[in-house]
Amino acid sequence: MSNLLDNKYAASAAEKRDIEISEAETSPQASSPEEEPFVEGGFIGWMTVVGAWFCMFGTFGCIFSFGVYQDFYTRIYLTEQSTSSIAWIGSIGLTLPFLFGVFSGAYHDKGYFYPLVWFGNILFVFSLFMLSLAQPHRYYQVFLAQGLGMGLGIGFLFVPCISVPSHFFRRHQGFACGIIVSGISAGAVVLPIMLNTLLPRIGFGPAVRATAYVVLGTSSIGCLLMRARYPPRIQYGPADIRGIMRDAPFFIAICGSGVTTLGLYFPSAPILFARVVSSALMCWCASTVIYMQLFAVLHDIDANLAFYSLAIINGSGGVARLLSSYCADRFGAFNVMIPEIVISGAVILAILGVNGSASLIVVSVIYGFFSGAYLSLVIPAFAAFSRSPAETGARNGFGVGLGSFGVLVASPVQGAILGSEFQWGRTIAFSAAITICGAFIFAIAGVGLAKRLGTRRV
């Protein structure tokens, strides 16, 4: 009898346990995040991509118009300032998005997408309107509005805009991010031409305000179209910060980034953007982008063509970002990036031979293509060192933040070498040499990563 009662109790307990397990499995609250179906793209997803494109078009279009501002400030508006001092404005404005992106990325992951994007756009547009009120020969006014204000504005919105496609896309995430980053290229073509046309006709203040109204419209459209769809949290454990700090090849790659951007870009860097997100962010003006227009004007090259040289460089870089990301998926980011950096350094040296319109166009197209490709590859290269998904954000933050020191000091250093007498030969030689040195440092880091992964496809 005792055995029979024990058996009945055991059977009853087993049935009760089975019912509880069944209820737990069917309960929505207890279901595993991995089992929930992921809806790829959709109308809202593609509208979010379009909205992010508009945000990138207006904000980065203005930032990458700094070559126009550099020329205008040097010859007309801030004539008492050295080229190095003026270059600090653009240097700060294009370094802050990378430095501040470490923090905006963390808060984006915590669910603050909308506050970051809205506040960043509002701050950027406000600063642009304040720039239009800056008086001639008032360096501090220009620095505060264009360097600090606009730089911080993009710092708030850049990483969230590039990260949001992951909410809607898995199979087509790279393509979606490529579309977003193409907005940077489009803005970097359209807005410099707009500024070059308006500045001599209506003056500095009205021209900048006209640009601000364009950015206000594109940013408003972008913010209204974008939506966030945060995925369920999946715990991978905390990032091993101590292990990252001890990762020698990774920090060699960061040094390579800093050295490369010291020669390749002043005052911009990437992005980001590259191409943060398989495209990168960070997309930036290159070392020649800032001084190419001034170089052309001072060498008696057709003024209209000199103005369009910036648009040529930015347009060529936009095409390169798409092609280079496709090649990197097949051959590895380091294997594609290193040759392109070396070629960029060689093309910078070729600027010494520019003596007419035809040579200016050729150098602008080739230089824009290969320098733009760099920005689409450097963030995937940093991410390749991650040992787990929990480390990806931390490594990208370290890479972008610490590697941006080259962007910060590049333009002032180049301006100091250029001097008031415009010593182009030594400036170009320095830029080319330091860029190629960066490629060799990247190669050392790539060898270390290849040994760790046991493959040459890095």
Buried (B, 14 or more C-beta within 10 A) or exposed (E): EEEEEEEEEEEEEEEEEEEEEEEEEEEEEEEEEEEEEEEEBEEBBBBBBBBBBBBBBBBBBBBBBBBBBBBBBBEEBBEEBBBBBBBBBBBBBBBBBBBBBBBBBBBBBEEBBEEBBBBBBBBBBBBBBBBBEBEEEEBEBBBBBBBBBBBBBBBBBBBBBBBBBBBBBEEBBBBBBBBBBBBBBBBBBBBBBBBBEBBEEEEBEEBBBBBBEBBBEBBBBBBEBBBBBEEEEEEEEEBBEEEBEEBEBBBBBBBBBBBBBBBBBBBBBBBBBBBBBBBBBBBBBBBBBBBBBBBBBBBEBEEEBBBBBBBBBBBBBBBBBBBBBBBBEEEBBBBBBBEBBBBBBBBBBBBEEBEEBEBBBBBBBBBBBBBBBBBBBBBBBBBBBBBEEBBBBBBBBBBBBBBBBBBBBBBBBBBBBBEEEBEBEEBBBBBBBBBBBBBEBBBBBBBBBBEBEEEEEB
